[in-house]
Amino acid sequence: MKPFLILQLRPIDVVADNEFEAFLRYGKLDATEVQRIRMDQGDLPDINLDDFSGVIIGGGPSNVSDEEGEKYDYQSIFEKWLEPLVKEIIASDFPCLGACYGLGALTNFGGGKMGREAYGEKLAAVDIHMNKDGNADQLLAGLDNPFQAIVGHKEACQIAPDGAIILASSQICPTQMFRIGENVYGTQFHPELDVQDVGVRADAYQHKGYFPPEELEQIKAYFSDKEITVPMMLLERFVARYR
């Protein structure tokens, strides 16, 4: 099989490695079956999509809607590299699953709009409700409806990208998942994040404005009795469909 391309933008090593391991674990992938690119590291090679089975774009502390003065040092560099790649993915309907920032890239580079005007979410487990199109989609069909997933975002999709079909929503955020064409997917929620790993991210990002730092232990306790299993099935189904 051709490898899957995994694109990451998490500058803290422990968080980047944790996310990468989750993509492998829940996608049922071996490290030899992927090419990993940490876009924040500055080594951004030319990409030929024909060399890959699919693309997975992860999340991170960057926001698509960040103004120039808010961006991390590496962010402007990798966004200039990522924009033509995402536009090619959309134009060719190449298999892609973009989560968190990945949904933002698909939205903005696909003609939609990400922003902080509305629909931002605190770090929490929320119910994801599939609509009629979601129930019929190959990645979602037969899953529990609703199902719980972990969210926590400063920005959200304000206007869906051109031609996007909304598949799922939550009480606060109307665009939790969409599909463009037949093979390009975006999720606001995290399909790779379970209740064990959320503590790793909470530790790393406790001073990044997602929650008051003094609530760190309370947040960990909140997640301790949650059971989050359904979102990970999207990763497994995505890989199985395109490998």
TAPE-V733875 format. One record per pair of residues at least 4 apart in sequence whose C-alpha atoms are under 8 Angstrom apart, sorted by the first residue. I is the first residue (numbers start at 0). J is the second residue. Records with the same first field share a line. If there is no record, write none. Layout:
I = J ; J
This chain:
0 = 32 ; 52 ; 242
1 = 32 ; 50 ; 51 ; 52 ; 242
2 = 31 ; 32 ; 33 ; 34 ; 50 ; 51 ; 52 ; 53 ; 242
3 = 32 ; 33 ; 34 ; 51 ; 52 ; 53 ; 54 ; 55 ; 242
4 = 33 ; 34 ; 35 ; 36 ; 51 ; 52 ; 53 ; 54 ; 55
5 = 33 ; 34 ; 35 ; 36 ; 54 ; 55 ; 56 ; 57
6 = 35 ; 36 ; 37 ; 38 ; 54 ; 55 ; 56 ; 57
7 = 15 ; 35 ; 36 ; 37 ; 38 ; 39 ; 56 ; 57 ; 58 ; 59
8 = 15 ; 37 ; 38 ; 39 ; 57 ; 58 ; 59 ; 60 ; 61
9 = 14 ; 15 ; 37 ; 39 ; 58 ; 59 ; 60
10 = 14 ; 15 ; 39 ; 40
11 = 15 ; 203
12 = 16
13 = 17 ; 199
14 = 18 ; 199 ; 200 ; 203
15 = 19
16 = 20
17 = 21 ; 196 ; 199
18 = 22 ; 57 ; 191 ; 192
19 = 23
20 = 24
21 = 25 ; 26 ; 191 ; 192
22 = 26 ; 28 ; 191 ; 234
23 = 27 ; 28 ; 29 ; 30
24 = 28
25 = 191 ; 231 ; 232 ; 234 ; 235
26 = 231 ; 234 ; 235 ; 236 ; 237 ; 238
27 = 235 ; 238
28 = 32 ; 33
29 = 33
36 = 42 ; 43
37 = 41 ; 42
38 = 42 ; 43 ; 77
39 = 73 ; 74 ; 77
40 = 73
41 = 73 ; 76 ; 77
43 = 77 ; 80
46 = 84
47 = 51
48 = 53 ; 93
52 = 94 ; 241 ; 242
53 = 93 ; 94 ; 95 ; 238 ; 241 ; 242
54 = 94 ; 95 ; 96
55 = 95 ; 96 ; 97 ; 98
56 = 95 ; 96 ; 97 ; 98 ; 100 ; 101
57 = 97 ; 98 ; 99 ; 100 ; 101
58 = 98 ; 99 ; 100 ; 101
59 = 99 ; 100
60 = 207
61 = 65 ; 70 ; 71 ; 74 ; 100
62 = 100 ; 103 ; 153 ; 154
63 = 100 ; 103 ; 104 ; 107 ; 113 ; 114
64 = 113 ; 114 ; 115 ; 154
65 = 69 ; 70
66 = 70
67 = 75
70 = 74 ; 75
71 = 75
73 = 77
74 = 78
75 = 79
76 = 80
77 = 81
78 = 82
79 = 83
80 = 84
81 = 85
82 = 86 ; 104 ; 108
83 = 87
84 = 88
85 = 89 ; 104 ; 105 ; 108 ; 109
86 = 90 ; 108 ; 109
87 = 91
88 = 92 ; 93 ; 94 ; 95 ; 183
89 = 93 ; 105 ; 109 ; 179 ; 180 ; 183
92 = 179 ; 180 ; 181 ; 182 ; 183
93 = 182 ; 183
94 = 182 ; 183 ; 184 ; 241
95 = 182 ; 183 ; 184
96 = 101 ; 183 ; 184 ; 185 ; 186 ; 237
97 = 101 ; 102 ; 104 ; 105 ; 184 ; 185 ; 186
98 = 102 ; 185 ; 186 ; 187 ; 188 ; 189 ; 190
99 = 103 ; 152 ; 185 ; 186 ; 187 ; 188 ; 189
100 = 104
101 = 105 ; 185 ; 186
102 = 106 ; 184 ; 185 ; 186 ; 187
103 = 107 ; 113 ; 155 ; 156
104 = 108 ; 109
105 = 109 ; 160 ; 185
106 = 110 ; 111 ; 112 ; 113 ; 156 ; 158 ; 159 ; 160
107 = 111 ; 112 ; 113 ; 160
108 = 160
109 = 160 ; 161
110 = 159 ; 160 ; 161
111 = 156 ; 157 ; 158 ; 159 ; 160 ; 161
112 = 156 ; 157 ; 158 ; 159 ; 160
113 = 154 ; 155 ; 156 ; 157 ; 158
114 = 154 ; 155 ; 156 ; 157
115 = 119 ; 153 ; 154 ; 155
116 = 154 ; 157
117 = 154 ; 155 ; 157
118 = 154 ; 155 ; 156 ; 157 ; 171 ; 172 ; 173
119 = 151 ; 152 ; 153 ; 154 ; 155 ; 171 ; 172
120 = 150 ; 151 ; 152 ; 153 ; 154 ; 171 ; 172
121 = 150 ; 151 ; 152 ; 153 ; 209 ; 210
122 = 149 ; 150 ; 151 ; 152 ; 209 ; 210
123 = 149 ; 150 ; 151 ; 222
124 = 147 ; 148 ; 149 ; 150 ; 222 ; 225
125 = 147 ; 148 ; 149 ; 150 ; 169
126 = 145 ; 146 ; 147 ; 148 ; 169 ; 170
127 = 144 ; 145 ; 146 ; 147 ; 148 ; 167 ; 168 ; 169 ; 175
128 = 144 ; 145 ; 146 ; 167 ; 168 ; 169
129 = 133 ; 134 ; 144 ; 145 ; 166 ; 167 ; 168
130 = 134 ; 166 ; 167 ; 168
131 = 135 ; 166
132 = 136 ; 164 ; 165 ; 166
133 = 139 ; 140 ; 165 ; 166 ; 167
134 = 139 ; 140 ; 141 ; 166
135 = 139 ; 140
136 = 140 ; 166
138 = 233 ; 236 ; 237
139 = 233
142 = 146 ; 229
143 = 229
146 = 229 ; 230
147 = 227 ; 228 ; 229 ; 230
148 = 188 ; 189 ; 190 ; 227 ; 229 ; 230
149 = 188 ; 189 ; 192 ; 193 ; 227
150 = 187 ; 188 ; 189
151 = 188 ; 209
152 = 209
153 = 209
155 = 172 ; 174 ; 187
156 = 174
159 = 163 ; 174
160 = 179
161 = 179
162 = 179 ; 180
163 = 177 ; 178 ; 179 ; 180
164 = 177 ; 178 ; 179
165 = 174 ; 175 ; 176 ; 177 ; 178
166 = 174 ; 175 ; 176 ; 177 ; 178
167 = 173 ; 174 ; 175 ; 176 ; 177
168 = 172 ; 173 ; 174 ; 175 ; 176
169 = 173 ; 174 ; 175
174 = 187
175 = 186 ; 187 ; 188
176 = 184 ; 185 ; 186 ; 187 ; 188
177 = 184 ; 185 ; 186
178 = 182 ; 183 ; 184 ; 185
179 = 183 ; 184
186 = 190
189 = 230
190 = 230 ; 231 ; 232 ; 233 ; 234
191 = 230 ; 231 ; 234
192 = 196 ; 197 ; 231
193 = 197 ; 227 ; 228
194 = 198 ; 222 ; 223 ; 225 ; 226 ; 227
195 = 199 ; 223
196 = 200
197 = 201 ; 219
198 = 202 ; 219
199 = 203
200 = 204
201 = 205 ; 215 ; 219
202 = 215
204 = 208 ; 209
205 = 209 ; 210 ; 211 ; 212 ; 215
206 = 210 ; 211 ; 212
210 = 214 ; 215
211 = 215
214 = 218
215 = 219
216 = 220
217 = 221
218 = 222
219 = 223
220 = 224
221 = 225
228 = 232
229 = 233
230 = 234
231 = 235
232 = 236
233 = 237
234 = 238
235 = 239
236 = 240
237 = 241
238 = 242
